Amino acid sequence: MPSNPYLEGNYAPVREELTVTDLPVSGHIPDHLDGRYLRIGPNPIGADPATYHWFLGDGMVHGVRLRDGRAQWYRNRFVRSGETARRLGEAAPPGRPHAGLDLSPNTNVIGHAGQTIALIEAGPRPIALSDELETVGRCDFDGTLAGGYTAHPHVDPETGELHALSYFWGWGNRVRYTVTGVDGRVRRSVDIPVTGSPMIHDFSLTDRYVVIYDLPVTFDVRRAGRGAPAPIRPMAIATLSTIVGRLPIPERLAAMMIRSSGQSAPYSADSFPYSWNPRYPARVGLLPREGTAADVRWFDVEPCYVFHPLNAFDADDGSVVLDVVRHPKVFATEFRGPAEGPPTLDRWTVDLAAGKVREERLDDRSQEFPRIDERRTGRRHRYGYAVGFAAGDDGDQIIKHDLAGGGSQTRRFGPGWQLSEFVFVPNRPDADEADGVLMGYAYDPACDRSQLALLDAATLESVATVQLPARVPQGFHGNWLPTQA
């Protein structure tokens, strides 16, 4: 049987949905932590190692409930799309998928307007979950979301509004910026012309601007059409080539094209429809927060790809500073996941007066999943945190960057350990930027189980460890969702 690194070791899916209460804790969980730490990732049901793409597995959310210094429960649940529910022998969840994209969200899980929401990008709608992580149904923000959504919205810490930049190949050469109010309804939507049909995994927000990363990973009609039946494959590819990235496609027609092209084939890396495009320009755009598409200014950068910016802010001299994790290239030769050069922490300074971007390397160590104290989203930040990947490992260290004082700290967990993204939770609403707790899942190969690790953000020393009853496979993003008063 062929091997696939994204189905082996701690990438391998888990089969059982668990509910376990009163988890063992070492150390002391701070009393102010009252809420749920949730993280999501791919957990495919019956994937073929020969064809599986890491980004396409059914979503599974893993959560720990903390309160009164205790870890009250651990739960893991599949996020039920219609297709995932069918594989589990269950009824489909309520709500209509956008353009027939019936995918299980596997990329991020957030809380907004009293809802827990599982997210994925590229056209599908989010799915709402209960507090206990059961699937409720597809989420369209009370009927105000037109089309699909993003995996990476950002909350403005001043207003509490949820900002998003979404993409879908059926929108032609447009991406969509939306603002969802604290009432859970979309209040603003702007369609922005781009060069074609790019994959835009994340974006940045500053006090003045929405930052768009229009980079050379784009919809690949040849790959998308590979799943089509052989007799119609040339026609499907030719049709897609004349439309995608140029003209908007009605939702019903897009759904028909997805069915005929085979794009909905489960988990297939062979038909994963995005690839490196050396002919596509690399640039960033600045949209004024309350501006129109005509107000966007574009600035060229060196070809690369950014899955995750750390943060962005408006500098005192009028420039815009973007701290990003930069991949030199993705999906050019390896299509099962990003693995084509080390991702590094870089700073791009957009000089509006000169019309150019200054690029500099902040840290050349391989790293990903950058996070900040999100009270600093869009504002000048001092500290950033990332998972570090030393040569040959899968991420056994947390790197703390001091972007004002210079230098960094590193906390290594040990050979074979694998860490997920760690999030920052302040110790008090008015606490200093480094006065808080970092929390994330850590996999211990010695016992083949995971733990929820709580670190002191100032020192990276352990505060508490919650032992989990199972393994949490390597996945994507998560957040701390405090209990609402």
C-alpha positions in Angstrom: 0.0 0.0 0.0 1.4 3.5 -0.9 2.4 5.7 2.0 1.2 9.2 2.7 2.9 11.4 5.4 -0.5 13.0 6.2 -2.0 9.7 7.2 0.8 8.5 9.3 2.0 9.1 12.9 0.2 11.9 14.6 -1.3 12.9 11.2 -3.3 9.7 11.2 -7.1 10.1 11.9 -8.8 9.0 15.1 -11.9 6.9 14.8 -13.8 7.4 18.0 -15.8 10.4 19.2 -15.2 10.7 23.0 -16.7 12.5 25.9 -14.5 12.3 29.1 -15.0 14.4 32.2 -12.8 15.4 35.1 -9.5 15.2 33.3 -6.3 14.8 35.3 -4.3 18.1 35.7 -0.7 18.7 36.8 0.2 22.2 37.9 -2.5 24.8 38.5 -5.0 26.0 36.0 -5.5 29.8 36.6 -8.8 30.5 38.2 -9.7 33.2 35.6 -9.8 30.7 32.8 -13.5 30.0 32.2 -14.3 28.7 28.8 -13.4 26.2 26.1 -10.1 25.7 24.2 -11.1 24.4 20.7 -9.0 23.3 17.8 -9.9 21.7 14.5 -8.2 19.7 11.8 -8.7 17.1 9.1 -9.8 13.7 10.2 -10.7 11.7 7.0 -13.0 8.7 7.0 -11.5 6.0 4.9 -9.0 8.0 2.9 -6.8 6.4 0.2 -3.1 7.0 1.0 -2.4 7.1 -2.8 -4.5 10.2 -3.3 -5.2 11.9 0.0 -4.6 15.7 0.4 -4.1 16.9 3.9 -6.4 20.0 3.4 -9.4 17.9 2.3 -10.1 15.5 5.2 -13.4 15.7 7.2 -13.2 18.2 10.0 -12.9 17.1 13.6 -13.0 19.6 16.5 -11.3 18.8 19.8 -12.2 20.8 22.9 -11.4 21.1 26.6 -13.7 22.9 29.0 -11.8 24.8 31.8 -13.5 26.3 34.9 -12.7 26.9 38.6 -9.2 25.5 38.1 -10.5 22.2 36.7 -10.6 20.6 33.3 -14.2 19.6 33.2 -14.3 17.7 30.0 -12.7 16.8 26.7 -14.8 16.2 23.6 -13.9 15.4 20.0 -16.6 15.5 17.3 -16.7 15.2 13.5 -18.1 18.4 11.9 -21.0 17.0 9.9 -21.4 18.1 6.3 -23.9 16.2 4.3 -21.3 13.9 2.9 -19.6 13.4 6.3 -22.9 12.5 7.9 -23.6 10.0 5.1 -20.3 8.3 5.7 -21.2 8.1 9.4 -24.7 6.7 8.6 -26.5 9.8 9.7 -28.9 12.4 8.3 -27.5 15.5 6.6 -27.4 18.7 8.7 -29.9 21.5 7.9 -29.0 24.3 5.6 -28.1 24.5 1.9 -24.5 24.2 0.8 -23.1 27.0 -1.4 -22.7 26.0 -5.0 -22.9 22.4 -4.1 -19.7 22.5 -2.1 -20.7 20.1 0.6 -17.4 20.0 2.5 -16.8 19.5 6.2 -15.1 22.6 7.7 -11.7 21.5 9.0 -9.6 24.7 9.2 -10.6 27.0 12.0 -13.2 27.2 14.8 -14.3 30.5 16.4 -16.9 32.1 18.6 -18.9 35.0 17.4 -22.3 36.5 18.4 -23.0 33.6 20.8 -22.3 31.0 18.2 -19.5 28.4 17.8 -18.6 28.2 14.1 -16.4 25.8 12.2 -14.8 27.3 9.1 -13.3 26.4 5.8 -12.3 28.5 2.8 -12.8 28.5 -1.0 -16.5 28.5 -1.3 -18.3 26.3 1.3 -20.4 27.8 4.1 -19.4 27.6 7.8 -21.1 25.1 10.1 -22.5 26.1 13.5 -21.8 23.9 16.5 -23.4 23.6 19.9 -21.4 24.4 23.1 -20.8 20.6 23.3 -19.5 20.5 19.7 -22.4 18.8 18.1 -23.2 19.9 14.6 -26.2 22.3 14.5 -26.3 23.2 10.8 -24.8 25.4 8.1 -24.3 29.0 9.1 -25.1 32.0 6.8 -25.1 34.7 9.5 -28.9 34.9 9.8 -29.3 34.9 6.0 -27.0 37.8 5.4 -23.9 35.8 4.0 -24.0 35.6 0.2 -21.9 32.6 -0.8 -19.1 31.0 1.0 -16.7 32.3 3.7 -13.1 32.3 4.8 -11.1 30.2 7.3 -9.5 33.3 8.8 -11.7 36.1 9.9 -10.3 38.6 12.4 -12.1 40.5 15.2 -11.5 44.2 15.5 -10.7 44.5 19.3 -12.2 47.9 19.5 -15.6 47.2 17.9 -16.0 43.4 18.3 -16.9 43.2 14.6 -15.8 40.2 12.5 -13.8 41.1 9.4 -13.3 38.5 6.6 -11.8 38.2 3.1 -13.2 35.3 1.2 -12.5 33.7 -2.2 -14.3 31.3 -4.5 -13.3 30.3 -8.1 -16.9 31.0 -9.2 -16.7 34.7 -8.4 -14.5 35.4 -11.5 -11.6 37.7 -10.7 -13.2 38.9 -7.4 -12.6 38.3 -3.8 -15.0 39.5 -1.1 -14.5 41.6 2.0 -17.2 41.4 4.6 -17.9 42.8 8.1 -20.2 41.0 10.4 -21.5 42.9 13.4 -21.7 41.9 17.0 -25.3 40.9 16.2 -24.1 38.1 13.9 -25.3 39.8 10.7 -23.2 40.9 7.7 -23.4 44.7 7.6 -20.8 45.4 4.8 -19.7 43.6 1.7 -17.2 44.8 -1.0 -16.2 42.7 -4.0 -12.5 43.5 -5.0 -11.0 42.8 -8.4 -7.8 40.7 -8.3 -5.6 39.4 -11.1 -7.4 36.1 -11.5 -8.6 33.4 -9.1 -6.1 33.2 -6.3 -6.1 31.1 -3.1 -6.1 33.7 -0.3 -5.9 31.8 3.0 -5.6 34.8 5.3 -5.5 38.6 5.3 -4.5 41.4 7.6 -6.3 44.3 9.3 -4.9 47.6 10.5 -6.6 50.7 11.9 -6.8 52.1 8.4 -6.6 49.2 6.0 -7.7 45.7 4.9 -4.6 44.0 3.5 -5.1 41.6 0.6 -2.4 39.0 -0.2 -2.8 38.4 -4.0 -0.1 35.8 -4.5 0.8 33.2 -7.2 -1.2 30.2 -6.0 -4.3 30.1 -8.2 -7.1 27.9 -9.4 -5.7 25.3 -11.7 -8.3 24.2 -14.3 -6.3 21.2 -15.5 -6.0 19.8 -12.0 -9.7 20.6 -11.2 -10.8 18.7 -14.4 -8.8 15.6 -13.7 -11.6 14.0 -11.8 -14.1 14.4 -14.7 -15.0 11.3 -16.7 -12.6 10.7 -19.5 -15.1 11.4 -22.4 -15.9 14.9 -21.1 -12.6 15.8 -19.5 -11.2 17.9 -22.4 -14.5 19.8 -22.7 -14.6 20.4 -18.9 -11.1 21.7 -18.8 -11.7 23.9 -21.9 -14.9 25.3 -20.4 -13.2 26.1 -17.1 -10.3 27.7 -18.8 -12.5 30.3 -20.6 -14.4 31.3 -17.5 -12.5 30.8 -14.2 -10.7 33.9 -13.0 -12.5 36.0 -15.6 -16.3 35.8 -15.3 -18.6 35.3 -12.4 -20.6 32.0 -12.6 -24.1 31.7 -11.3 -24.3 29.5 -8.2 -26.4 26.8 -9.9 -24.1 26.6 -12.9 -21.1 26.4 -10.6 -22.6 23.5 -8.7 -23.2 21.7 -12.1 -19.6 22.3 -13.1 -18.3 21.0 -9.8 -20.3 17.8 -10.3 -19.2 17.3 -13.9 -15.6 18.1 -13.2 -15.2 15.6 -10.3 -13.9 18.4 -8.1 -16.0 17.0 -5.2 -14.2 13.7 -5.3 -13.3 13.1 -1.6 -9.8 13.9 -0.4 -8.1 13.7 -3.8 -4.7 15.4 -4.0 -4.7 14.7 -7.7 -7.7 17.0 -8.2 -6.8 19.6 -5.6 -7.6 22.6 -7.7 -4.9 25.1 -6.6 -1.2 25.2 -7.6 1.8 27.5 -7.9 1.4 29.8 -10.9 4.7 31.5 -11.9 2.9 33.7 -14.5 0.7 35.3 -11.8 1.9 38.5 -10.2 2.8 38.7 -6.5 1.4 41.8 -4.8 -0.4 43.1 -1.7 -3.4 45.4 -1.8 -4.5 48.1 0.7 -8.3 48.7 0.9 -9.3 51.6 3.2 -11.5 50.1 5.9 -14.6 52.1 4.7 -13.4 52.4 1.1 -14.6 50.9 -2.2 -12.9 48.5 -4.6 -11.8 51.6 -6.6 -9.8 52.8 -3.6 -7.5 49.7 -3.4 -3.8 50.4 -4.0 -1.5 47.5 -5.1 2.2 47.0 -4.4 4.4 44.4 -5.9 6.4 41.9 -3.7 8.8 39.1 -4.6 7.0 35.8 -5.6 6.1 33.7 -2.6 3.1 32.5 -0.6 1.7 33.6 2.8 -0.7 31.3 4.6 -0.5 33.3 7.8 0.4 36.8 8.6 1.4 37.4 12.3 -0.1 40.9 12.4 -0.1 44.3 10.7 -0.2 47.9 11.8 0.0 51.5 10.6 3.4 53.0 11.4 3.9 56.6 12.7 5.6 57.5 9.4 2.5 56.6 7.3 3.8 53.3 6.1 2.0 50.0 6.7 4.0 47.2 8.4 3.1 43.5 7.7 4.7 40.7 9.6 4.2 37.5 7.7 5.3 33.8 7.6 6.7 33.6 4.1 6.8 30.4 2.1 9.2 30.6 -0.9 6.8 28.4 -2.9 3.9 25.9 -2.4 2.0 23.4 -4.6 4.6 23.6 -7.4 5.8 19.9 -7.1 4.2 18.6 -3.9 0.4 18.7 -3.9 -0.4 16.8 -0.7 0.5 19.7 1.6 3.0 22.7 1.9 6.5 21.3 1.8 8.6 23.3 -0.7 11.1 25.4 1.3 11.2 26.6 4.9 8.7 29.2 6.0 10.3 32.2 7.7 9.2 35.2 9.6 9.5 38.3 7.4 8.6 42.0 7.7 7.1 43.8 4.7 6.9 47.6 5.0 4.6 49.2 2.5 5.9 52.7 1.7 2.8 54.4 0.3 4.7 57.5 -0.7 7.3 55.6 -2.7 4.8 53.0 -4.0 7.0 50.0 -3.0 7.5 47.3 -0.4 10.7 46.9 1.6 11.2 43.2 2.5 13.4 42.0 5.3 14.0 38.7 7.2 13.2 38.8 10.9 13.9 35.1 11.7 15.2 32.5 9.3 14.2 29.5 11.4 11.4 27.3 9.9 8.1 28.2 11.6 4.4 28.4 11.2 1.0 29.1 12.9 2.0 32.6 14.2 -0.2 34.2 16.8 -0.3 37.4 18.9 -2.2 38.8 21.8 -5.3 39.5 19.7 -6.1 42.6 21.7 -3.3 44.0 19.4 -4.9 42.9 16.1 -4.3 45.7 13.6 -2.2 47.7 16.2 1.5 47.8 16.8 2.6 44.6 18.6 5.7 43.6 20.5 5.4 39.9 20.9 4.6 37.0 18.5 4.5 33.3 19.0 5.0 30.5 16.5 5.6 26.8 16.3 9.2 26.1 15.4 10.3 23.3 13.1 13.9 22.3 13.7 15.6 20.3 10.9 13.8 17.0 10.5 11.1 17.4 13.2 7.4 18.1 13.0 7.4 21.1 15.4 8.5 20.4 18.9 9.1 24.0 20.0 7.4 27.3 20.7 9.2 30.5 19.6 8.5 33.8 21.3 9.6 36.8 19.2 10.3 40.1 20.8 9.8 42.4 17.8 10.5 45.6 19.8 13.4 44.6 22.0 14.8 42.1 19.5 15.7 38.5 20.1 13.6 35.5 20.9 12.9 32.8 23.5 12.4 29.1 22.7 10.7 26.4 24.6 11.4 22.8 23.4 9.2 20.0 24.4 11.6 17.2 23.4 12.4 14.8 20.5 9.3 13.5 18.7 6.9 15.8 20.4 4.5 17.7 18.0 2.9 20.9 18.9 -0.2 22.6 17.5 -0.8 26.3 17.2 -0.7 28.0 20.6 -3.0 30.9 21.4 -2.5 33.8 23.9 -5.1 34.5 26.7 -4.4 37.6 28.9 -4.5 37.1 32.6 -6.8 40.2 33.0 -8.6 42.4 30.5 -6.0 45.2 31.2 -3.0 42.9 31.4 0.2 43.8 29.6 0.9 42.2 26.2 3.0 39.4 27.6 1.0 38.9 30.8 -1.0 35.8 30.0 -1.2 32.2 29.2 -0.3 30.3 26.0 -2.4 27.2 25.4 -2.3 24.5 22.8 -2.3 20.8 22.2 1.0 18.9 22.4 1.5 15.3 21.3 3.7 13.0 23.4 5.0 10.1 21.4 6.1 8.2 24.5 2.4 7.5 25.5 0.8 8.2 22.1 -1.5 10.7 23.7 -1.9 14.5 23.6 -2.2 17.1 26.4 -3.4 20.6 26.7 -0.3 22.5 27.6 -0.6 25.9 29.4 2.5 28.1 29.4 3.4 31.3 31.1 3.7 33.7 28.1 6.4 35.7 29.8 8.8 32.9 30.5 7.4 29.9 28.4 7.5 27.8 31.6 4.7 25.3 32.3 1.7 26.5 34.2 -0.5 23.4 33.9 -0.9 20.3 31.9 -4.2 18.6 31.1 -3.9 15.0 30.2 -6.2 14.0 27.4 -7.7 10.5 27.0 -6.6 10.3 23.3 -4.4 11.6 20.6 -5.2 14.9 18.9 -4.0 14.6 15.3 -1.9 17.4 13.8 -4.4 19.9 12.4 -4.9 23.6 11.9 -6.3 26.4 13.9 -8.1 26.9 17.2 -9.1 29.5 19.7 -10.0 30.2 23.3 -13.7 30.8 23.6 -14.4 32.4 27.0 -17.8 31.7 28.7 -20.2 34.5 27.9 -21.6 36.3 31.0 
